[in-house]
Amino acid sequence: MSASKLQESEVRIAHSLHTDEEEFVARRRETVFQSLQKLKIHCSQDAVPNIALLGSGGGQRAMVGLLGSLVQLDKEGLLDCILYLSGVSGSTWCMASLYQEPDWSTKLETVKDKIIERLSGPAVSWGDAFDKLKKYYKKDFFSLTDVWAAMAITEYVKEIDEVTLRDQWDHLSKDPFPIYTVIDTQSKKEKEKGGDKDDPWFEISPVEAGYSLTGAFVETSSFGSKFDRGSKKNPQDEMDMLYLQALCGSALADRSEIFKYLWQKIKDLFKNLTPLIESDTFEEMMKEPKAPPAYKCYQVLIDLVEVNLAVLNGKDYSALVQTIKTTLEELGGGTNHLIIPGEKTLAEKQAANFDVKKFTEHVLKDLSCLFSSDSFDLVWSICKCLTWWIWGRNYNFLHKMKNEAVPAALLEGETRDYEDAGLLLNSPYFSVLRKERNIDLIISLDFSDGDPFKTVNTTQKLCEELKIPFPGVNRARENPKNPEGFYVFKGTNTPTVIHIPLFNVVNCGGNIAAWRNRYATFQGPYNLKMITDLMEVAGKNISDNREKLLEQIQAVIDQKRHEL
């Protein structure tokens, strides 16, 4: 596609880098060359290695762990050797904080102090978070990602970051090139069914967003806008960094835990809305002058939230169900007769298969016919998204295009849903395994919960299926419960992979289990001591292995020199 087309933010189908990325990489390679000279590593300019640093998911553990690792890389003189910085989930929260600062890698100690001060400081107020949620609600598509951004991400990152990747690109000059990663939900489902033609791997950089392996991209500033046959028809505002962090980082736990968490968030939302609901001014906001009392409609929603929480927690919900039925009939003047899915009579509840999802859908449908206000519609939409489990919904920029290089499924449908890549692979390998990025060395920082080798093992398996060069993993050397602090995997005509588990026998000794328990994935924000302790243990993985890192950098340089 021509350069003029690119400037118009049209869809780009090509296995090549965006021209802006190519130019940036050329400049960054000069920085890498100078860094190698300072480290007294002999290297010609044409043998400069392309090194990618990967940060896995892991919630705030990954955010703080990546920050500690980068700080130590800087102290060891290794940070300027990194060409690409790519993250999944919690690691992207760290990236978002870093790239707020122009040329952060040149003043990392100062930037680090500011981040720690924020993370250990006061939370975003409920009012500010709710105001942000209301702004998101005005978009063409509203999903749980918007709720997660305003109500969950703000709890961890302690800010509402409204700048965009385009804003960051304008002052990006001396740092590694950042790549944020998510997955296409529909493609993920097809892959899990055994499909081999779908591409779930989706990357978002400051210049473009798209499918890593397919080679289908759109300018990042246009991601989320409506496209038809490759042309932009309905521009939308570029997503801000708070939303991007939510898009990348929503897999903090399994679905049931997130489900409970979000229903609880809605319950808390009602508590904060209660004064408004009970005020006269709220009644004046109602669209229909003869609408039923607002507080009664909200009480139905509150009870509905309690029903969902009761079902999730295995508690009795029969009284709440009956209350909802009674209230809806009163609000409807006796004309509403809610059918409870899965049961004939309330007395037969225990023997029936109560379908809480269908029950929730029925209640929401009845309420929407009875009452409407801006705040009510927002809460109603949240409940609907929860019931239908809608995350990351955006316009499909490939809609109705005709191109044989793109899987047919990606061309169908006006919308696509995107979610945390950790739900499929908890490390952003496929963003840097694109052939055109020519990566020589991958440094994988693994902050995952559970098996610290799952990411590299899964990547090897997927690469075998996709015929992508990747080194073999010597499983005989792995001990998931007591991993070493440094692993190197090499192959013929493949990038070298350095794999570093966060908690290992070197930096934790015999206390690995205790460290893992202290920094569980799904828990509240860390205090100052937790942050500093975790940064220290993550930093030891770099300082303890400095010579090994230098050795592997020299090895890939020697290999490149041999191939030239």
C-alpha positions as CSV (number, residue, x, y, z in Angstrom):
1,M,0.0,0.0,0.0
2,S,1.3,3.4,-0.9
3,A,2.7,5.9,1.6
4,S,-0.2,8.2,0.9
5,K,-2.6,5.5,1.8
6,L,-0.8,5.0,5.1
7,Q,-1.0,8.6,5.9
8,E,-4.8,8.4,5.5
9,S,-4.8,5.7,8.1
10,E,-6.1,3.0,5.7
11,V,-5.7,-0.7,6.4
12,R,-2.2,-2.1,5.5
13,I,-1.9,-5.7,4.5
14,A,1.8,-6.6,4.4
15,H,4.5,-8.6,6.0
16,S,6.7,-5.6,6.6
17,L,7.3,-3.0,9.2
18,H,5.6,0.4,9.2
19,T,8.0,3.0,7.8
20,D,7.9,4.9,11.1
21,E,9.0,1.8,12.9
22,E,11.8,1.1,10.4
23,E,13.1,4.6,10.8
24,F,12.9,4.4,14.6
25,V,14.7,1.0,14.7
26,A,17.5,2.3,12.6
27,R,18.1,5.1,15.1
28,R,17.7,2.8,18.1
29,R,20.3,0.4,16.6
30,E,22.8,3.2,16.7
31,T,22.1,3.6,20.4
32,V,22.6,-0.1,20.9
33,F,25.9,0.1,19.0
34,Q,27.1,2.8,21.3
35,S,26.0,0.9,24.4
36,L,27.9,-2.2,23.2
37,Q,31.1,-0.1,22.8
38,K,30.7,1.2,26.4
39,L,30.4,-2.4,27.6
40,K,33.6,-3.2,25.6
41,I,31.8,-5.7,23.4
42,H,33.4,-5.7,20.0
43,C,30.8,-5.4,17.3
44,S,30.6,-3.9,13.9
45,Q,27.5,-1.8,13.1
46,D,26.1,-4.4,10.6
47,A,26.4,-7.1,13.3
48,V,24.5,-5.2,16.0
49,P,22.0,-7.7,17.5
50,N,18.3,-7.0,17.6
51,I,17.4,-7.7,21.3
52,A,13.8,-7.9,22.5
53,L,12.9,-7.7,26.2
54,L,9.6,-9.5,27.1
55,G,7.5,-8.8,30.2
56,S,4.9,-11.5,31.0
57,G,1.6,-11.0,32.7
58,G,1.0,-11.2,36.4
59,G,-1.0,-8.2,37.6
60,Q,0.8,-5.7,39.8
61,R,3.5,-8.4,40.5
62,A,4.4,-8.1,36.8
63,M,4.2,-4.3,36.8
64,V,6.6,-3.9,39.8
65,G,8.8,-6.8,38.7
66,L,9.4,-5.3,35.3
67,L,10.1,-1.9,36.8
68,G,12.7,-3.5,39.1
69,S,14.3,-5.4,36.3
70,L,14.6,-2.4,34.0
71,V,16.1,-0.3,36.8
72,Q,18.8,-2.9,37.4
73,L,19.4,-3.3,33.6
74,D,20.0,0.4,33.6
75,K,22.5,0.2,36.5
76,E,24.3,-2.6,34.8
77,G,24.6,-0.6,31.6
78,L,22.4,-3.1,29.7
79,L,19.2,-1.1,29.1
80,D,20.4,0.6,26.0
81,C,21.1,-2.8,24.4
82,I,17.4,-3.4,24.2
83,L,15.7,-2.6,20.8
84,Y,12.1,-3.7,21.6
85,L,10.2,-3.8,24.9
86,S,7.0,-5.8,24.7
87,G,4.5,-6.7,27.4
88,V,1.4,-8.7,28.3
89,S,-1.1,-7.7,31.0
90,G,0.5,-6.3,34.1
91,S,3.8,-5.6,32.3
92,T,2.0,-3.2,30.1
93,W,1.0,-1.2,33.2
94,C,4.7,-0.6,33.8
95,M,5.3,0.3,30.2
96,A,2.4,2.8,30.2
97,S,3.9,4.5,33.3
98,L,7.4,4.6,31.9
99,Y,6.4,6.0,28.5
100,Q,4.6,8.9,30.1
101,E,8.0,10.4,30.4
102,P,9.9,11.5,27.3
103,D,13.2,9.6,27.0
104,W,12.5,7.8,30.3
105,S,15.5,5.4,29.9
106,T,17.9,8.4,30.2
107,K,16.5,9.3,33.6
108,L,15.1,6.0,34.9
109,E,16.1,6.6,38.6
110,T,13.9,9.8,38.7
111,V,11.1,8.2,36.8
112,K,11.2,5.1,39.1
113,D,10.8,7.3,42.2
114,K,7.8,9.1,40.7
115,I,6.1,5.8,39.8
116,I,6.8,4.3,43.3
117,E,5.4,7.4,45.0
118,R,2.2,7.2,42.9
119,L,1.7,3.4,43.4
120,S,2.1,3.7,47.2
121,G,0.0,6.9,47.4
122,P,-3.7,7.6,47.6
123,A,-6.2,5.9,45.4
124,V,-8.2,7.5,42.6
125,S,-11.5,8.8,44.2
126,W,-14.7,7.0,43.5
127,G,-16.2,10.2,42.0
128,D,-13.3,10.6,39.5
129,A,-13.4,7.0,38.5
130,F,-17.2,7.1,38.0
131,D,-16.9,10.3,35.9
132,K,-14.3,8.5,33.7
133,L,-16.7,5.6,33.4
134,K,-19.4,7.9,32.2
135,K,-17.1,9.3,29.5
136,Y,-16.4,5.7,28.3
137,Y,-20.1,5.1,28.1
138,K,-20.5,7.7,25.4
139,K,-18.4,5.6,22.9
140,D,-20.1,3.6,20.2
141,F,-19.2,0.3,22.0
142,F,-19.2,-0.1,25.8
143,S,-17.9,-3.2,27.4
144,L,-16.4,-4.6,30.6
145,T,-13.0,-3.3,29.5
146,D,-14.3,0.2,30.1
147,V,-15.6,-0.9,33.6
148,W,-12.3,-2.6,34.3
149,A,-10.4,0.5,33.3
150,A,-12.3,2.9,35.5
151,M,-13.0,0.7,38.5
152,A,-10.1,-1.8,38.6
153,I,-7.0,-0.5,36.8
154,T,-7.2,2.8,38.6
155,E,-7.0,0.9,41.9
156,Y,-3.6,-0.5,40.9
157,V,-2.0,2.3,38.9
158,K,-3.5,5.1,41.1
159,E,-4.2,7.4,38.2
160,I,-6.4,8.2,35.2
161,D,-4.0,8.4,32.3
162,E,-5.8,10.0,29.4
163,V,-2.9,10.5,27.0
164,T,-2.7,8.3,23.9
165,L,0.0,6.2,22.2
166,R,0.1,8.8,19.4
167,D,0.9,11.4,22.1
168,Q,3.7,9.2,23.4
169,W,5.0,8.6,19.9
170,D,5.5,12.4,19.4
171,H,8.1,12.4,22.1
172,L,9.6,8.9,21.8
173,S,13.2,9.1,20.6
174,K,15.7,7.4,23.0
175,D,13.8,4.5,24.5
176,P,13.2,0.9,23.3
177,F,10.3,0.6,20.8
178,P,7.2,-0.4,22.8
179,I,4.7,-3.1,21.8
180,Y,1.6,-3.9,23.8
181,T,-0.2,-7.1,23.1
182,V,-3.7,-8.6,23.3
183,I,-5.6,-11.4,21.6
184,D,-8.6,-11.4,19.3
185,T,-11.3,-13.2,21.4
186,Q,-13.1,-14.8,18.4
187,S,-9.9,-16.1,16.9
188,K,-8.8,-17.4,20.3
189,K,-12.0,-19.5,20.6
190,E,-11.4,-20.9,17.1
191,K,-7.8,-21.8,18.0
192,E,-9.0,-23.6,21.1
193,K,-11.3,-25.7,19.0
194,G,-8.3,-26.8,16.9
195,G,-8.5,-24.2,14.1
196,D,-5.2,-23.4,12.5
197,K,-6.1,-20.5,10.1
198,D,-7.1,-17.9,12.6
199,D,-4.6,-15.4,14.0
200,P,-5.4,-14.4,17.6
201,W,-2.1,-12.5,18.2
202,F,-2.8,-8.8,18.1
203,E,-0.2,-6.1,18.8
204,I,-0.5,-2.4,19.5
205,S,2.5,0.0,19.0
206,P,2.6,3.8,18.9
207,V,2.4,3.6,15.1
208,E,0.0,0.8,14.2
209,A,-2.2,-2.0,15.6
210,G,-3.0,-5.3,14.0
211,Y,-2.5,-9.0,13.6
212,S,1.1,-9.9,14.1
213,L,1.3,-13.1,12.1
214,T,-1.3,-12.3,9.4
215,G,0.3,-8.9,8.6
216,A,-2.9,-6.8,8.8
217,F,-2.6,-3.4,10.4
218,V,-4.2,0.0,10.8
219,E,-2.7,3.2,12.2
220,T,-3.0,3.1,16.0
221,S,-4.8,6.4,16.1
222,S,-7.5,4.8,14.0
223,F,-7.9,1.6,15.9
224,G,-11.5,1.5,17.1
225,S,-12.8,3.6,14.2
226,K,-15.4,2.2,11.8
227,F,-14.0,0.8,8.6
228,D,-15.7,-0.6,5.5
229,R,-13.7,-2.4,2.8
230,G,-10.5,-0.9,4.1
231,S,-11.6,2.7,4.2
232,K,-12.3,4.6,7.4
233,K,-16.0,5.7,7.5
234,N,-16.7,6.7,11.1
235,P,-13.7,8.1,13.0
236,Q,-13.5,7.5,16.7
237,D,-11.3,9.1,19.3
238,E,-8.1,7.2,19.9
239,M,-8.2,5.0,23.0
240,D,-6.4,6.5,26.0
241,M,-3.7,4.8,28.0
242,L,-6.1,3.9,30.8
243,Y,-8.3,1.9,28.4
244,L,-5.2,0.3,26.8
245,Q,-4.0,-0.9,30.1
246,A,-7.5,-2.4,30.8
247,L,-7.5,-4.0,27.3
248,C,-4.1,-5.6,27.9
249,G,-4.6,-6.4,31.6
250,S,-7.8,-8.1,32.6
251,A,-6.8,-11.7,33.2
252,L,-5.8,-11.3,36.9
253,A,-7.7,-14.4,37.8
254,D,-10.0,-17.0,36.4
255,R,-13.4,-16.0,35.1
256,S,-15.3,-16.9,38.3
257,E,-13.0,-14.6,40.4
258,I,-13.3,-11.7,38.0
259,F,-17.1,-12.3,37.9
260,K,-17.4,-12.0,41.7
261,Y,-15.1,-9.0,41.6
262,L,-17.1,-7.1,39.0
263,W,-20.5,-7.9,40.6
264,Q,-19.0,-6.6,43.9
265,K,-17.9,-3.5,42.1
266,I,-21.4,-2.9,40.9
267,K,-22.7,-3.3,44.4
268,D,-20.2,-0.7,45.6
269,L,-21.3,1.5,42.8
270,F,-24.9,1.4,44.0
271,K,-23.7,2.4,47.5
272,N,-22.1,5.5,46.2
273,L,-25.1,6.3,43.9
274,T,-27.7,5.9,46.8
275,P,-27.6,9.6,47.8
276,L,-28.2,10.6,44.2
277,I,-31.0,8.0,43.7
278,E,-32.8,9.2,46.8
279,S,-32.6,12.9,45.9
280,D,-35.3,15.0,44.2
281,T,-32.8,16.0,41.5
282,F,-32.5,12.4,40.4
283,E,-36.2,12.1,39.9
284,E,-36.0,15.2,37.7
285,M,-33.4,13.4,35.5
286,M,-35.9,10.7,34.5
287,K,-36.9,10.7,30.8
288,E,-40.5,9.8,31.4
289,P,-42.5,12.0,33.8
290,K,-44.8,9.0,34.6
291,A,-42.0,6.5,35.1
292,P,-42.0,4.4,38.3
293,P,-40.0,5.6,41.3
294,A,-36.3,5.5,40.6
295,Y,-35.3,4.1,44.0
296,K,-37.5,1.0,43.4
297,C,-36.0,0.3,40.0
298,Y,-32.6,0.7,41.5
299,Q,-33.6,-1.7,44.3
300,V,-34.4,-4.3,41.7
301,L,-30.9,-3.9,40.3
302,I,-29.3,-4.1,43.7
303,D,-31.2,-7.3,44.5
304,L,-30.2,-8.6,41.1
305,V,-26.6,-8.0,41.9
306,E,-27.1,-9.8,45.2
307,V,-28.7,-12.8,43.4
308,N,-25.6,-13.1,41.2
309,L,-23.2,-12.8,44.1
310,A,-25.3,-15.4,46.1
311,V,-25.2,-17.9,43.2
312,L,-21.4,-17.4,42.8
313,N,-20.8,-17.8,46.5
314,G,-23.2,-20.8,46.9
315,K,-25.7,-19.0,49.1
316,D,-29.5,-19.1,49.2
317,Y,-31.0,-16.6,46.8
318,S,-34.7,-17.6,46.8
319,A,-35.9,-14.7,49.0
320,L,-34.1,-12.2,46.7
321,V,-35.6,-13.8,43.6
322,Q,-39.1,-13.6,45.1
323,T,-38.5,-9.9,46.1
324,I,-37.5,-9.0,42.5
325,K,-40.6,-10.7,41.1
326,T,-42.9,-8.9,43.5
327,T,-41.3,-5.5,42.9
328,L,-41.4,-5.8,39.1
329,E,-45.1,-6.7,39.2
330,E,-45.7,-3.7,41.4
331,L,-43.7,-1.4,39.1
332,G,-45.6,-2.8,36.1
333,G,-49.0,-2.3,37.6
334,G,-49.5,-6.0,38.0
335,T,-48.8,-6.7,34.3
336,N,-45.2,-8.0,34.7
337,H,-45.0,-11.7,35.4
338,L,-41.4,-12.6,35.4
339,I,-40.7,-16.1,34.5
340,I,-37.8,-17.6,36.4
341,P,-35.8,-19.8,33.9
342,G,-35.4,-23.3,35.0
343,E,-38.2,-23.6,37.5
344,K,-42.0,-24.0,37.5
345,T,-42.7,-22.6,40.9
346,L,-40.6,-20.9,43.5
347,A,-41.3,-23.8,45.9
348,E,-39.6,-26.1,43.5
349,K,-36.4,-24.0,43.4
350,Q,-34.1,-26.4,45.1
351,A,-34.9,-29.1,42.6
352,A,-34.7,-26.8,39.6
353,N,-31.8,-25.8,37.5
354,F,-31.8,-22.1,38.2
355,D,-30.3,-20.3,35.2
356,V,-29.0,-17.0,36.7
357,K,-27.8,-15.7,33.4
358,K,-31.3,-16.0,31.8
359,F,-32.9,-14.7,34.9
360,T,-30.6,-11.6,34.8
361,E,-31.5,-11.1,31.1
362,H,-35.2,-11.2,31.8
363,V,-35.0,-8.8,34.7
364,L,-32.9,-6.3,32.7
365,K,-35.3,-6.5,29.8
366,D,-38.3,-5.8,32.1
367,L,-36.5,-2.9,33.8
368,S,-35.5,-1.3,30.5
369,C,-39.2,-1.2,29.6
370,L,-40.1,0.5,32.8
371,F,-37.5,3.1,33.5
372,S,-34.6,5.1,32.0
373,S,-32.1,7.7,33.2
374,D,-28.5,8.3,32.3
375,S,-27.1,6.7,35.4
376,F,-29.6,3.9,35.3
377,D,-28.7,3.1,31.7
378,L,-25.0,3.0,32.5
379,V,-25.5,0.5,35.4
380,W,-28.0,-1.5,33.2
381,S,-25.4,-1.7,30.5
382,I,-22.7,-2.9,32.9
383,C,-25.0,-5.7,34.1
384,K,-25.8,-6.6,30.5
385,C,-22.1,-6.7,29.6
386,L,-21.4,-8.9,32.7
387,T,-24.2,-11.3,31.8
388,W,-23.1,-11.6,28.2
389,W,-19.4,-11.4,29.1
390,I,-18.5,-8.6,26.6
391,W,-14.9,-7.5,26.7
392,G,-12.9,-5.2,24.4
393,R,-15.5,-4.7,21.7
394,N,-14.4,-2.4,18.9
395,Y,-15.1,-1.9,15.2
396,N,-13.4,-4.5,12.9
397,F,-11.0,-2.5,10.6
398,L,-10.9,-5.5,8.3
399,H,-14.7,-5.6,7.8
400,K,-15.8,-6.6,4.3
401,M,-12.3,-6.5,2.9
402,K,-11.3,-9.0,0.2
403,N,-7.8,-10.3,0.6
404,E,-6.7,-13.9,0.4
405,A,-3.8,-13.3,2.7
406,V,-6.2,-12.6,5.6
407,P,-8.2,-15.5,7.3
408,A,-11.8,-15.3,6.1
409,A,-13.1,-15.1,9.7
410,L,-11.3,-11.8,10.3
411,L,-13.1,-10.2,7.4
412,E,-16.5,-11.0,8.8
413,G,-18.5,-9.1,11.3
414,E,-18.6,-5.4,12.0
415,T,-17.0,-5.8,15.4
416,R,-14.2,-7.8,17.0
417,D,-13.6,-8.4,20.7
418,Y,-10.1,-8.1,22.3
419,E,-8.8,-9.3,25.6
420,D,-5.8,-10.0,27.8
421,A,-3.3,-12.1,25.9
422,G,-2.5,-14.0,29.1
423,L,-5.7,-15.9,28.6
424,L,-3.9,-17.7,25.7
425,L,-0.2,-17.1,26.3
426,N,1.1,-15.1,29.2
427,S,4.1,-13.7,27.3
428,P,4.3,-11.6,24.1
429,Y,6.5,-13.9,22.1
430,F,4.6,-13.6,18.9
431,S,5.0,-9.8,18.7
432,V,8.8,-10.2,18.4
433,L,8.8,-13.5,16.4
434,R,7.5,-11.6,13.3
435,K,10.2,-12.5,10.7
436,E,10.5,-8.8,9.6
437,R,11.7,-7.8,13.1
438,N,14.8,-10.0,12.8
439,I,15.1,-10.6,16.5
440,D,18.4,-12.3,17.4
441,L,18.0,-12.5,21.2
442,I,14.9,-12.6,23.4
443,I,15.1,-11.9,27.1
444,S,12.0,-13.3,28.7
445,L,11.2,-12.0,32.1
446,D,8.5,-14.4,33.5
447,F,6.3,-13.0,36.3
448,S,3.6,-15.7,35.8
449,D,1.8,-17.4,38.6
450,G,2.2,-21.1,38.7
451,D,4.5,-23.0,36.3
452,P,7.3,-20.5,35.4
453,F,8.0,-22.5,32.2
454,K,4.5,-22.6,30.8
455,T,5.0,-19.6,28.6
456,V,8.2,-20.8,26.9
457,N,6.9,-24.4,26.6
458,T,3.6,-23.3,25.1
459,T,5.5,-21.0,22.7
460,Q,7.7,-23.8,21.5
461,K,4.7,-26.0,20.8
462,L,2.8,-23.2,19.0
463,C,5.9,-22.3,16.9
464,E,6.2,-26.0,15.8
465,E,2.6,-25.9,14.6
466,L,3.0,-22.6,12.9
467,K,6.5,-23.4,11.5
468,I,8.1,-20.4,13.1
469,P,11.7,-20.7,14.1
470,F,12.1,-21.2,17.8
471,P,14.7,-23.0,19.9
472,G,13.9,-26.3,21.6
473,V,13.3,-26.3,25.3
474,N,15.2,-28.8,27.4
475,R,12.3,-29.9,29.7
476,A,14.6,-32.2,31.7
477,R,16.3,-29.1,33.2
478,E,13.1,-27.6,34.4
479,N,11.8,-27.7,38.0
480,P,8.6,-25.6,38.2
481,K,8.6,-25.5,42.0
482,N,12.3,-24.6,42.4
483,P,13.5,-23.0,39.1
484,E,17.0,-21.7,38.6
485,G,17.5,-18.0,37.9
486,F,18.7,-18.2,34.3
487,Y,18.0,-20.4,31.3
488,V,19.3,-20.2,27.8
489,F,17.6,-22.0,24.8
490,K,19.3,-22.1,21.4
491,G,18.6,-23.6,18.1
492,T,19.7,-23.6,14.5
493,N,18.5,-20.5,12.6
494,T,16.4,-19.4,15.6
495,P,16.6,-16.5,18.0
496,T,18.4,-17.3,21.3
497,V,15.9,-17.2,24.2
498,I,17.0,-16.3,27.8
499,H,14.3,-17.2,30.3
500,I,14.3,-15.7,33.8
501,P,11.7,-16.8,36.3
502,L,10.9,-14.0,38.8
503,F,11.1,-16.2,42.0
504,N,13.9,-18.7,41.9
505,V,16.4,-20.6,44.0
506,V,19.0,-18.0,43.5
507,N,17.2,-14.8,44.6
508,C,14.7,-16.5,47.0
509,G,16.7,-19.4,48.3
510,G,14.3,-21.9,49.9
511,N,11.5,-19.4,50.3
512,I,10.0,-19.4,46.8
513,A,6.6,-20.6,48.0
514,A,6.5,-17.8,50.6
515,W,7.3,-15.2,48.0
516,R,4.7,-16.5,45.6
517,N,2.1,-16.4,48.4
518,R,3.0,-12.9,49.4
519,Y,2.6,-11.7,45.9
520,A,-0.5,-13.5,44.7
521,T,-2.0,-12.2,41.4
522,F,-5.5,-11.3,42.5
523,Q,-5.0,-9.1,45.6
524,G,-5.2,-5.5,46.6
525,P,-2.6,-2.8,45.6
526,Y,0.8,-3.2,47.2
527,N,2.1,-1.0,50.0
528,L,5.5,0.7,49.8
529,K,7.5,-2.1,51.4
530,M,5.9,-4.7,49.2
531,I,6.9,-2.6,46.1
532,T,10.5,-2.0,47.2
533,D,11.0,-5.7,48.3
534,L,9.7,-7.0,45.0
535,M,11.8,-4.6,42.9
536,E,14.8,-5.7,44.8
537,V,14.3,-9.4,44.2
538,A,13.5,-8.8,40.5
539,G,16.6,-6.6,40.2
540,K,18.8,-9.5,41.6
541,N,17.8,-11.6,38.6
542,I,19.6,-9.0,36.5
543,S,22.6,-8.2,38.7
544,D,23.3,-11.9,39.5
545,N,23.3,-12.7,35.8
546,R,25.0,-9.7,34.3
547,E,28.0,-11.7,33.0
548,K,25.8,-14.4,31.6
549,L,23.7,-11.8,29.7
550,L,26.9,-10.2,28.3
551,E,28.1,-13.6,27.3
552,Q,24.9,-14.4,25.4
553,I,24.9,-11.0,23.7
554,Q,28.5,-11.6,22.6
555,A,27.5,-15.1,21.3
556,V,24.7,-13.7,19.1
557,I,27.0,-11.0,17.8
558,D,29.6,-13.7,16.9
559,Q,26.9,-15.7,15.2
560,K,25.8,-12.7,13.1
561,R,29.4,-11.9,12.2
562,H,29.9,-15.4,11.0
563,E,26.7,-15.3,8.8
564,L,27.7,-11.9,7.2
